[in-house]
């Protein structure tokens, strides 16, 4: 499998984050980035490090502290990844088309699940604002 390896300069360019800041993020959170590949004195990072660095930058911009970001990364906080639309004219092997179709189906189900979870939260908040007597439920079989 051929992976694309990026230098720190290339990571900075891909993310729009200044090189010095990219270096600081790597020093602080390098263990959460994709494996590094040493080439001589220079380290290389997998292209999958780009969305992680962008998320770290977004967390800092939203006012989060280093320790909080460390916790989010350690606990597996989902990383926001920009959606990319594939062209239908791309020549894909049949097996890759099946995989992409399954991924699209899974994403739809996750989106639907998120909507259901939001509805449940709304109902729970509404129930919590009812007077205590309206929250009582009748037990079956008792009169």
C-alpha positions, 0 to 999 in steps of 0.5 A: 500500500502506497501512503503519501507522507508529508513534511511539516512544511507540507502539513502547514500548507495543507492546513493553512496553519503557520509552520511554527504552530504546526510544529507546536501542535506536533510536539504537544499532540504528535502521538495522536497523529498518524505514524511518522516516517523518518527520512534522514533527519526529517520526519514525515507524517501521513496525510491523515494527520491533516484533519487532526491538525485542523481540528486541534486548531479549531479547538484552540480557536474556540477557547479550549486549553491544551489539557482539554484538547489532550483529553478530547484526543485521548478519549477519541473525540470524533474529528470533524472531516470536511466532506468530499464529493466524488465525481460519478465519472471517476473510474472505480473498481466494482469492489470500491463502488460497493465499499463507497456505497456501504459507507454512504449508507452507514453515514445516512444511518448515523445522520438519522440516528443523530436526528433521533437522539436530538428529538429524544433530548428535546422531549426529555427537556420538555418533560423536565419542564412539566409540573411534578404531577404531570410527570407521574406515570400510571402503573399498569394493573393498578386502579 
